[in-house]
Amino acid sequence: MAKELKKKVAKKVAKKAAAKKVAKKKVAKKVAKKKVAKKVAKKKATKKKVAKKAAKKKSAKKSSKK
């Protein structure tokens, strides 16, 4: 009886440990996704800035020609 109980407990512990591992992986994936999203957002922002600068230069050229 005692041995079987120990086995049951061991299985429960193993399941909990496995669940924790899965949870950690999920969290890690979420964090990774967020990091990627931030990088993409930064790239988009820099592109916008560059576009704005380019637009300003173009408008400046146009005004200087007048």
C-alpha positions as CSV (number, residue, x, y, z in Angstrom):
1,M,0.0,0.0,0.0
2,A,2.7,2.4,1.0
3,K,4.6,1.8,-2.2
4,E,1.5,2.5,-4.3
5,L,0.7,5.7,-2.5
6,K,4.3,6.8,-3.1
7,K,3.9,6.1,-6.8
8,K,0.7,8.1,-6.9
9,V,2.3,11.0,-5.1
10,A,5.3,10.8,-7.4
11,K,3.0,10.9,-10.5
12,K,1.2,13.9,-9.1
13,V,4.4,15.7,-8.4
14,A,5.7,14.9,-11.9
15,K,2.5,16.2,-13.5
16,K,2.8,19.4,-11.5
17,A,6.4,19.8,-12.5
18,A,5.5,19.2,-16.1
19,A,2.7,21.7,-15.9
20,K,5.1,24.3,-14.5
21,K,7.6,23.6,-17.3
22,V,4.8,24.1,-19.9
23,A,3.7,27.3,-18.2
24,K,7.3,28.6,-18.2
25,K,7.6,27.9,-21.9
26,K,4.3,29.7,-22.6
27,V,5.5,32.7,-20.6
28,A,8.8,32.6,-22.4
29,K,7.1,32.5,-25.8
30,K,4.9,35.4,-24.8
31,V,7.9,37.4,-23.7
32,A,9.7,36.6,-26.9
33,K,6.7,37.6,-28.9
34,K,6.5,40.9,-27.0
35,K,10.2,41.5,-27.7
36,V,9.8,40.8,-31.4
37,A,6.7,43.1,-31.5
38,K,8.8,45.9,-29.8
39,K,11.6,45.4,-32.4
40,V,9.1,45.6,-35.2
41,A,7.4,48.6,-33.7
42,K,10.8,50.3,-33.4
43,K,11.7,49.5,-37.0
44,K,8.3,50.9,-38.1
45,A,8.9,54.0,-36.0
46,T,12.3,54.6,-37.5
47,K,11.0,54.2,-41.0
48,K,8.3,56.7,-40.2
49,K,10.9,59.1,-38.9
50,V,13.1,58.6,-42.0
51,A,10.1,59.2,-44.2
52,K,9.2,62.4,-42.4
53,K,12.8,63.6,-42.7
54,A,12.8,62.8,-46.4
55,A,9.4,64.6,-46.8
56,K,10.9,67.6,-45.1
57,K,13.9,67.6,-47.3
58,K,11.7,67.3,-50.4
59,S,9.5,70.2,-49.2
60,A,12.6,72.2,-48.4
61,K,14.0,71.6,-51.9
62,K,10.7,72.6,-53.4
63,S,10.6,75.9,-51.4
64,S,14.2,76.7,-52.2
65,K,13.5,76.4,-55.9
66,K,10.7,78.9,-55.8
